[in-house]
Amino acid sequence: MISAFTGQQIRDAEQPLLDSGGGAVLMQRAAYGLAQAVAGEVKARRRLAGSSVTVLAGKGNNGGDGLFAAAMLARRGMRTTAVLAAAETHPEALAAFVAAGGRVAHLSAGNVEELAVLSAGDDVIIDALLGTGARGGLKGAAAEFVACLQELRPRCVIACDLPSGVDASTGEVHWPVLDAHVTVTFGGIKAGLMTDPGEGCSGRIHVVPIGIEDFLQHPELRRLIASDLRAILPSPVRRAHKYSRGVLGVVAGSSRFAGAAVLSVHAAAVAGAGMVRYVGPETAARQVLARTPEALWEAESPGRVQAWLLGPGVDGDEQLTRVRTAFESALSADLPVVLDAGALSLLPERCPPHWILTPHAGELATLLDSLPSTGEVAVTRDDVESRPLHFVRQAAEQTGATVLLKGATTLVASPSGAVFSQSEGTPWMATAGSGDVLAGILGALLAQCSESIRDDDGAFATLGLDPADRWAAVAAAAASVHGRAGTSASAEVSGGPITASAIMAAVPRVIGSLSAE
């Protein structure tokens, strides 16, 4: 499991070493790791000796890390230039850089474009302008310089600790930001690198240990990896039967939106549910059964289920009534529920944590606006997309439910405060029906895990997950399977476009490969 921390948590972890006079050691470790990462990127394309690097250096320790790293690279034969964005910079680091033969240019309002053009032609640019302690973004000539560089699209940008302008703790972005191909981060991953929009600016993440790792506890964000999924994903035992494999009830689709029912039911079936009971109108049921003959159609209340999926494509009074009936059934039987699309407008005043809401940014904005405690200022889709970590947490706190916010980086917030972040998908997954497939996968996993999730000695306990955080972990696992399936489906067509049906077809392959690893 990957853990990410706030900027304050990183600074607190550094404090014991700083108090004992180890600040210089921390900086040298960071600089060495950064230099090694830059050298590795360059050597993947050409010889290190004779290649060129420009370091964009601010006035703080982040600039010092970058200058010390550039000095090390100069001693290995690279042509090095430092663009100093402030009147003051780290004195020891600048002295080491000059002593190693580095050239220095001072940024001003009059040379922004000239320096941007020169820097963009180098083999590597190191962004060391702002670090974890920065508040807000770049200003003045530095902001104009970075905006020019971004337009020129340098061949390789490596961010020192995090891209300048990205909030280390929240992932909020203060434009302009120079998109990094690689971010070399020190001690531990910053939470802002694992949530959008910050993650979208950060490229690949490379972590450099600097000796503070044992002081980092209680991560702000967590991300499941393949070994975690292998532990969490249900696997039938030898004497399993369809009822022990999990029965999912689905209220989805309508005469108008039958496709949502077709996709969510079939996705649940291929994600491992032992049985899927579909509740809906006959017009939709005919299409559901044509695609998934294994499903059962129930015109009204179904038989026994272990979890519910409610809302995809729901339209009209008849289906909305069925959703309300399922609400009552789930509450009385204490069953886990996935609430998507049309069901999000029907929430009770307070939801249990094993009810999982699956909005996209627009739906979350609408949901928050409908809650009495949100305040007088309307929440917009742009607000949610700019501050997804803040708003997904707010939704979980105010509704009592676990909230899965769909996006390029999907965030899952538990009312306990835990947040998971998954980002395995491809932009080709932004296609109609993709969310219905995710809802089906999640419903299937809830049905299969509804009992094992409470075990004191099962897979969730082995991973160190507190009982209050486990529903969010299941939702994160579903998001990961969904993303991996989309990426796998796109790879089947040489990285090209895919449909929701293609994502769904890849789900069994993804689950099988994770189980076999």
C-alpha positions as CSV (number, residue, x, y, z in Angstrom):
1,M,0.0,0.0,0.0
2,I,1.3,3.4,-0.9
3,S,1.0,6.1,1.7
4,A,1.0,9.9,1.2
5,F,1.4,12.7,3.7
6,T,0.7,16.4,4.1
7,G,3.4,18.9,3.9
8,Q,3.1,19.6,7.6
9,Q,3.6,15.9,8.4
10,I,6.8,15.8,6.3
11,R,8.1,18.9,8.1
12,D,7.3,17.5,11.5
13,A,9.1,14.3,10.6
14,E,12.2,16.3,9.6
15,Q,12.2,18.3,12.9
16,P,14.1,15.7,15.0
17,L,17.0,15.7,12.6
18,L,16.9,19.5,12.3
19,D,17.0,19.8,16.1
20,S,20.1,17.6,16.2
21,G,21.9,19.7,13.6
22,G,21.1,17.3,10.7
23,G,19.7,19.9,8.3
24,A,22.7,19.8,6.0
25,V,22.6,16.0,5.9
26,L,18.9,16.0,4.8
27,M,19.6,18.5,2.0
28,Q,22.6,16.5,0.7
29,R,20.6,13.2,0.7
30,A,17.8,15.0,-1.2
31,A,20.2,16.6,-3.6
32,Y,22.0,13.3,-4.3
33,G,18.7,11.5,-4.9
34,L,17.6,14.2,-7.3
35,A,20.9,14.2,-9.2
36,Q,20.7,10.4,-9.6
37,A,17.2,10.6,-10.9
38,V,18.1,13.4,-13.4
39,A,21.1,11.3,-14.6
40,G,19.0,8.3,-15.0
41,E,16.5,10.2,-17.2
42,V,19.3,11.7,-19.4
43,K,21.2,8.4,-19.8
44,A,18.0,6.7,-21.0
45,R,18.3,9.0,-24.1
46,R,21.9,10.1,-24.5
47,R,25.3,10.3,-22.9
48,L,25.4,12.2,-19.6
49,A,28.7,14.1,-20.4
50,G,27.9,17.1,-22.6
51,S,24.2,17.1,-22.0
52,S,22.5,20.2,-20.6
53,V,20.4,20.9,-17.5
54,T,18.9,24.1,-16.2
55,V,17.8,24.4,-12.6
56,L,15.1,26.9,-11.8
57,A,16.0,27.9,-8.2
58,G,13.9,29.7,-5.7
59,K,15.0,31.3,-2.4
60,G,14.3,28.5,0.0
61,N,15.5,25.0,0.8
62,N,13.8,23.7,-2.4
63,G,16.1,25.9,-4.4
64,G,19.0,24.7,-2.3
65,D,18.2,21.0,-3.1
66,G,18.1,21.9,-6.8
67,L,21.4,23.8,-6.8
68,F,23.3,21.1,-4.9
69,A,21.9,18.5,-7.3
70,A,23.0,20.6,-10.3
71,A,26.5,21.0,-8.8
72,M,26.8,17.2,-8.6
73,L,25.6,16.9,-12.2
74,A,28.2,19.5,-13.3
75,R,30.9,17.4,-11.7
76,R,29.7,14.5,-13.8
77,G,30.2,16.5,-17.1
78,M,26.8,18.1,-17.6
79,R,26.5,21.7,-18.8
80,T,24.6,23.4,-16.0
81,T,22.8,26.7,-15.8
82,A,20.9,28.1,-12.8
83,V,18.1,30.6,-13.3
84,L,17.7,32.4,-10.0
85,A,14.2,33.6,-9.5
86,A,14.8,35.5,-6.3
87,A,17.3,38.1,-5.1
88,E,18.4,35.7,-2.3
89,T,19.0,32.0,-2.6
90,H,20.6,29.3,-0.5
91,P,24.2,30.6,-0.1
92,E,26.0,27.3,0.4
93,A,24.2,25.6,-2.4
94,L,24.9,28.5,-4.8
95,A,28.5,28.6,-3.9
96,A,28.8,24.8,-4.5
97,F,27.1,25.2,-7.9
98,V,29.4,28.0,-9.0
99,A,32.5,26.1,-7.7
100,A,31.4,23.1,-9.9
101,G,31.4,25.3,-13.0
102,G,27.7,26.2,-13.2
103,R,26.6,29.3,-15.0
104,V,24.2,31.7,-13.3
105,A,21.4,33.8,-14.8
106,H,19.2,36.2,-12.8
107,L,15.6,36.2,-13.8
108,S,14.0,39.6,-14.3
109,A,11.0,41.1,-16.0
110,G,13.2,42.1,-18.9
111,N,14.7,38.7,-19.8
112,V,11.7,36.3,-19.2
113,E,11.2,35.2,-22.8
114,E,14.9,35.0,-23.6
115,L,15.7,32.7,-20.6
116,A,12.6,30.6,-21.3
117,V,13.6,29.9,-24.8
118,L,17.2,29.1,-23.8
119,S,16.0,26.8,-20.9
120,A,13.5,25.0,-23.0
121,G,16.2,23.8,-25.4
122,D,18.1,22.0,-22.6
123,D,17.9,18.2,-22.1
124,V,16.5,18.6,-18.6
125,I,14.9,21.4,-16.6
126,I,14.8,21.0,-12.8
127,D,11.9,22.9,-11.2
128,A,13.1,23.9,-7.7
129,L,11.2,27.2,-7.3
130,L,8.7,26.4,-4.6
131,G,8.7,23.6,-1.9
132,T,6.3,22.1,0.5
133,G,6.2,25.1,2.8
134,A,5.1,27.5,0.0
135,R,1.8,29.2,0.3
136,G,0.1,30.1,-3.0
137,G,1.8,30.1,-6.4
138,L,4.5,31.8,-8.4
139,K,4.3,35.6,-8.8
140,G,5.8,38.3,-11.0
141,A,8.6,37.3,-13.4
142,A,8.8,33.8,-12.1
143,A,5.1,33.2,-13.0
144,E,5.6,34.7,-16.4
145,F,8.7,32.6,-17.0
146,V,7.0,29.3,-16.1
147,A,4.0,30.2,-18.2
148,C,6.3,30.8,-21.2
149,L,8.1,27.5,-20.5
150,Q,4.9,25.6,-20.4
151,E,3.9,26.9,-23.8
152,L,7.4,25.9,-25.2
153,R,6.9,22.3,-23.9
154,P,10.4,21.4,-22.8
155,R,11.6,17.8,-23.5
156,C,12.0,16.8,-19.9
157,V,11.0,18.5,-16.7
158,I,11.9,17.1,-13.3
159,A,10.2,18.6,-10.3
160,C,12.2,18.9,-7.1
161,D,9.9,17.5,-4.3
162,L,6.7,18.7,-6.1
163,P,5.9,20.9,-9.1
164,S,6.0,24.6,-8.1
165,G,2.4,25.9,-7.5
166,V,1.0,22.5,-6.4
167,D,-0.2,22.4,-2.8
168,A,1.7,19.6,-1.1
169,S,-1.2,18.7,1.2
170,T,-4.3,19.2,-1.0
171,G,-3.3,18.9,-4.6
172,E,-4.8,22.3,-5.3
173,V,-3.0,24.1,-8.1
174,H,-2.0,27.8,-8.2
175,W,-1.4,28.5,-11.9
176,P,0.9,28.7,-13.7
177,V,2.5,25.3,-13.1
178,L,5.2,23.7,-15.2
179,D,4.0,20.1,-15.9
180,A,6.6,17.6,-14.8
181,H,7.5,14.4,-16.5
182,V,9.0,13.1,-13.2
183,T,8.6,14.4,-9.7
184,V,11.4,13.4,-7.3
185,T,10.0,13.7,-3.8
186,F,11.8,13.4,-0.6
187,G,11.1,11.3,2.5
188,G,7.5,10.4,1.6
189,I,5.0,11.1,-1.1
190,K,3.1,14.3,-0.6
191,A,-0.7,14.0,-0.6
192,G,-1.0,16.6,-3.3
193,L,0.8,14.3,-5.7
194,M,-1.9,11.7,-5.3
195,T,-5.0,13.8,-5.9
196,D,-6.0,16.0,-8.8
197,P,-5.4,18.5,-10.1
198,G,-1.9,18.1,-8.6
199,E,-1.4,14.6,-9.8
200,G,-2.1,15.6,-13.3
201,C,0.9,18.0,-13.2
202,S,3.4,15.6,-11.5
203,G,4.2,12.8,-14.0
204,R,5.9,9.7,-12.6
205,I,6.7,9.8,-8.9
206,H,10.1,8.8,-7.6
207,V,10.6,8.7,-3.8
208,V,14.1,9.4,-2.3
209,P,14.6,8.2,1.3
210,I,16.3,10.8,3.4
211,G,16.0,9.3,6.9
212,I,12.7,10.6,8.1
213,E,10.6,7.7,7.0
214,D,10.3,6.1,10.5
215,F,8.7,9.3,11.8
216,L,5.9,9.4,9.2
217,Q,2.7,7.9,10.6
218,H,-1.1,8.2,9.9
219,P,-1.0,8.8,6.2
220,E,-3.3,11.5,4.7
221,L,-4.0,9.3,1.6
222,R,-3.5,5.6,0.8
223,R,-3.4,3.8,-2.6
224,L,-3.9,0.1,-3.1
225,I,-1.4,-1.7,-5.2
226,A,-1.6,-5.2,-6.8
227,S,-0.6,-7.1,-3.7
228,D,-3.3,-5.3,-1.7
229,L,-5.9,-6.1,-4.4
230,R,-4.9,-9.8,-4.4
231,A,-5.6,-9.9,-0.6
232,I,-8.9,-8.0,-0.8
233,L,-10.5,-9.4,-3.9
234,P,-12.8,-12.4,-3.1
235,S,-11.8,-15.8,-4.3
236,P,-14.3,-18.7,-4.1
237,V,-13.4,-21.7,-2.0
238,R,-13.7,-25.3,-3.2
239,R,-17.2,-25.8,-1.9
240,A,-18.6,-22.3,-2.7
241,H,-22.1,-21.9,-4.3
242,K,-23.9,-19.0,-5.8
243,Y,-25.3,-17.8,-2.6
244,S,-22.0,-17.9,-0.7
245,R,-20.4,-16.0,-3.7
246,G,-22.7,-13.0,-3.0
247,V,-26.1,-12.0,-4.3
248,L,-26.5,-8.5,-5.5
249,G,-29.8,-6.7,-6.0
250,V,-29.9,-4.1,-8.7
251,V,-32.4,-1.3,-9.3
252,A,-31.1,0.4,-12.5
253,G,-32.1,1.6,-15.9
254,S,-35.6,2.5,-17.2
255,S,-37.4,2.3,-20.5
256,R,-35.4,5.4,-21.6
257,F,-32.0,4.4,-20.1
258,A,-32.0,0.6,-20.5
259,G,-28.3,0.5,-21.3
260,A,-27.4,1.5,-17.8
261,A,-29.1,-1.6,-16.4
262,V,-27.5,-3.8,-19.1
263,L,-24.0,-2.6,-18.3
264,S,-24.3,-2.5,-14.5
265,V,-25.9,-6.0,-14.2
266,H,-23.4,-7.6,-16.6
267,A,-20.4,-5.8,-14.9
268,A,-21.6,-7.2,-11.6
269,A,-21.8,-10.7,-13.1
270,V,-18.3,-10.7,-14.6
271,A,-16.8,-9.2,-11.4
272,G,-17.7,-12.3,-9.6
273,A,-21.1,-12.0,-8.0
274,G,-22.7,-15.4,-7.5
275,M,-26.1,-14.1,-8.6
276,V,-27.6,-10.8,-9.8
277,R,-31.2,-10.0,-9.2
278,Y,-32.5,-7.2,-11.5
279,V,-35.5,-5.1,-10.3
280,G,-37.0,-3.0,-13.0
281,P,-39.5,-2.6,-15.9
282,E,-40.0,-5.4,-18.4
283,T,-38.7,-3.3,-21.3
284,A,-35.3,-2.9,-19.6
285,A,-35.4,-6.4,-18.2
286,R,-35.6,-7.9,-21.7
287,Q,-32.4,-6.2,-22.7
288,V,-30.7,-7.1,-19.4
289,L,-31.5,-10.8,-19.9
290,A,-30.5,-10.8,-23.5
291,R,-27.0,-9.7,-22.4
292,T,-26.8,-11.5,-19.1
293,P,-29.2,-14.6,-19.2
294,E,-27.7,-15.6,-15.8
295,A,-29.4,-12.7,-14.1
296,L,-32.8,-13.0,-12.5
297,W,-35.6,-10.5,-13.3
298,E,-37.8,-9.4,-10.4
299,A,-40.6,-7.0,-11.3
300,E,-40.9,-5.9,-7.6
301,S,-39.1,-7.0,-4.5
302,P,-36.5,-9.7,-5.0
303,G,-35.6,-12.5,-2.8
304,R,-32.6,-12.5,-0.5
305,V,-29.7,-10.3,-1.4
306,Q,-26.4,-9.4,0.4
307,A,-25.9,-6.0,-1.1
308,W,-27.8,-3.5,-3.3
309,L,-26.8,-1.4,-6.3
310,L,-29.2,1.5,-6.8
311,G,-29.5,4.3,-9.3
312,P,-27.7,3.9,-12.7
313,G,-30.0,5.2,-15.4
314,V,-33.0,5.3,-13.1
315,D,-35.8,7.5,-14.5
316,G,-39.5,7.9,-13.8
317,D,-41.7,7.5,-10.8
318,E,-41.9,3.7,-11.1
319,Q,-38.2,3.1,-10.8
320,L,-37.7,5.8,-8.2
321,T,-40.3,4.0,-6.1
322,R,-38.3,0.8,-6.4
323,V,-35.2,2.7,-5.3
324,R,-37.0,3.9,-2.1
325,T,-38.3,0.4,-1.4
326,A,-34.8,-0.9,-1.7
327,F,-33.5,1.8,0.7
328,E,-36.0,0.7,3.3
329,S,-35.0,-3.0,2.8
330,A,-31.3,-2.2,3.1
331,L,-31.7,-0.1,6.2
332,S,-33.8,-2.7,7.9
333,A,-31.4,-5.6,7.0
334,D,-28.2,-3.4,7.5
335,L,-27.0,-4.2,4.0
336,P,-24.3,-2.4,2.1
337,V,-25.5,-0.3,-0.8
338,V,-24.0,1.4,-3.9
339,L,-25.8,4.6,-4.7
340,D,-25.2,6.0,-8.1
341,A,-26.7,8.7,-10.5
342,G,-30.5,8.8,-9.9
343,A,-30.3,7.5,-6.4
344,L,-28.1,10.3,-5.2
345,S,-31.1,12.7,-5.0
346,L,-33.0,10.4,-2.7
347,L,-30.6,10.0,0.2
348,P,-32.0,9.8,3.8
349,E,-30.9,12.5,6.2
350,R,-28.0,10.3,7.4
351,C,-26.5,7.3,5.7
352,P,-24.5,4.4,7.3
353,P,-20.8,4.1,6.3
354,H,-21.4,0.9,4.3
355,W,-23.6,2.9,1.9
356,I,-21.2,4.1,-0.9
357,L,-22.1,7.1,-3.0
358,T,-20.4,7.2,-6.5
359,P,-20.9,10.7,-7.9
360,H,-18.8,12.5,-10.6
361,A,-17.8,16.1,-9.9
362,G,-21.0,17.6,-11.2
363,E,-23.2,15.2,-9.2
364,L,-21.1,15.8,-6.0
365,A,-21.6,19.6,-6.4
366,T,-25.4,19.1,-6.7
367,L,-25.4,16.7,-3.7
368,L,-23.5,19.2,-1.5
369,D,-25.8,22.0,-2.5
370,S,-28.8,20.0,-1.4
371,L,-27.4,19.4,2.1
372,P,-28.5,21.9,4.7
373,S,-25.1,22.3,6.4
374,T,-23.1,23.2,3.2
375,G,-23.7,26.9,3.6
376,E,-25.0,29.8,1.5
377,V,-22.3,29.7,-1.2
378,A,-23.2,27.3,-4.0
379,V,-20.7,24.6,-4.8
380,T,-20.0,24.2,-8.5
381,R,-18.5,21.5,-10.6
382,D,-15.4,23.7,-11.1
383,D,-15.1,24.0,-7.3
384,V,-15.1,20.2,-6.9
385,E,-12.6,19.7,-9.8
386,S,-10.3,22.3,-8.3
387,R,-10.5,20.9,-4.7
388,P,-11.6,17.3,-5.0
389,L,-10.0,16.1,-1.7
390,H,-11.7,18.8,0.3
391,F,-15.1,18.2,-1.2
392,V,-15.1,14.4,-1.1
393,R,-14.2,14.6,2.6
394,Q,-16.9,17.1,3.2
395,A,-19.5,14.9,1.5
396,A,-18.5,11.9,3.6
397,E,-18.6,13.9,6.8
398,Q,-22.0,15.5,6.1
399,T,-23.8,12.4,4.7
400,G,-22.3,9.7,6.9
401,A,-21.7,7.6,3.8
402,T,-18.5,6.5,2.1
403,V,-18.1,8.7,-1.0
404,L,-16.3,7.6,-4.2
405,L,-15.6,10.6,-6.3
406,K,-15.0,9.5,-9.9
407,G,-12.3,11.1,-11.9
408,A,-8.9,10.7,-13.6
409,T,-7.8,10.2,-10.0
410,T,-10.7,8.6,-8.1
411,L,-10.9,9.5,-4.4
412,V,-12.7,7.4,-1.8
413,A,-13.5,9.1,1.5
414,S,-14.7,7.3,4.6
415,P,-16.7,9.2,7.3
416,S,-13.9,7.9,9.6
417,G,-11.5,10.4,7.9
418,A,-9.6,7.8,5.8
419,V,-9.1,8.6,2.1
420,F,-8.0,6.3,-0.7
421,S,-6.7,7.4,-4.1
422,Q,-6.6,5.3,-7.2
423,S,-5.3,6.3,-10.7
424,E,-4.8,3.3,-12.9
425,G,-7.1,4.2,-15.7
426,T,-6.7,5.8,-19.1
427,P,-8.4,9.0,-20.5
428,W,-10.1,6.8,-23.0
429,M,-12.4,5.7,-20.1
430,A,-14.2,9.0,-20.3
431,T,-17.0,7.4,-22.3
432,A,-20.7,6.8,-21.8
433,G,-21.5,3.9,-19.6
434,S,-18.1,3.7,-17.9
435,G,-19.6,4.7,-14.6
436,D,-22.3,2.1,-14.8
437,V,-19.6,-0.6,-15.2
438,L,-17.8,0.8,-12.1
439,A,-21.0,0.6,-10.1
440,G,-21.5,-3.0,-11.1
441,I,-18.0,-4.0,-10.1
442,L,-18.4,-2.2,-6.8
443,G,-21.8,-3.8,-6.1
444,A,-20.4,-7.3,-6.9
445,L,-17.5,-6.7,-4.5
446,L,-19.8,-5.5,-1.7
447,A,-22.0,-8.6,-2.1
448,Q,-19.0,-10.9,-1.9
449,C,-17.3,-9.0,1.0
450,S,-20.4,-8.2,3.1
451,E,-19.5,-10.8,5.7
452,S,-15.7,-11.2,5.4
453,I,-15.1,-7.4,5.8
454,R,-16.1,-7.7,9.5
455,D,-13.6,-10.5,10.3
456,D,-11.0,-9.7,12.9
457,D,-8.4,-11.9,11.3
458,G,-9.2,-11.8,7.6
459,A,-7.5,-10.0,4.6
460,F,-8.6,-6.5,5.7
461,A,-7.1,-7.0,9.2
462,T,-3.9,-8.4,7.7
463,L,-3.5,-5.2,5.7
464,G,-3.8,-3.2,8.9
465,L,-7.1,-1.6,7.9
466,D,-9.3,-0.4,10.7
467,P,-12.9,-1.7,10.6
468,A,-14.2,1.8,9.9
469,D,-11.9,2.2,6.9
470,R,-12.7,-1.1,5.2
471,W,-15.8,-0.1,3.1
472,A,-13.7,2.7,1.6
473,A,-11.0,0.1,0.8
474,V,-13.5,-2.1,-1.0
475,A,-14.6,0.9,-3.0
476,A,-10.9,1.7,-3.8
477,A,-10.4,-1.9,-4.9
478,A,-13.4,-1.5,-7.3
479,A,-12.0,1.7,-8.7
480,S,-8.6,0.0,-9.2
481,V,-10.1,-3.0,-11.0
482,H,-12.2,-0.6,-13.2
483,G,-9.1,1.5,-14.1
484,R,-6.9,-1.5,-14.8
485,A,-9.7,-3.0,-17.0
486,G,-9.9,0.2,-19.0
487,T,-6.2,0.4,-19.5
488,S,-6.1,-3.3,-20.5
489,A,-8.9,-2.8,-23.0
490,S,-7.2,0.1,-24.6
491,A,-3.9,-1.8,-24.8
492,E,-5.8,-4.5,-26.8
493,V,-6.4,-1.8,-29.5
494,S,-2.9,-0.4,-29.4
495,G,-3.8,2.3,-26.9
496,G,-6.8,3.4,-28.8
497,P,-10.4,4.4,-27.9
498,I,-12.7,2.0,-26.0
499,T,-16.3,1.6,-25.0
500,A,-17.8,0.7,-21.7
501,S,-18.5,-2.8,-23.0
502,A,-14.8,-3.2,-23.8
503,I,-13.9,-2.1,-20.2
504,M,-16.5,-4.7,-18.9
505,A,-15.0,-7.5,-21.1
506,A,-11.6,-6.9,-19.6
507,V,-12.7,-7.2,-15.9
508,P,-12.4,-11.0,-15.6
509,R,-9.0,-10.9,-17.2
510,V,-7.8,-8.2,-14.7
511,I,-9.2,-10.0,-11.7
512,G,-7.7,-13.3,-12.9
513,S,-4.3,-11.7,-13.4
514,L,-4.3,-10.2,-10.0
515,S,-5.3,-13.5,-8.4
516,A,-2.5,-15.3,-10.3
517,E,0.3,-12.8,-9.4
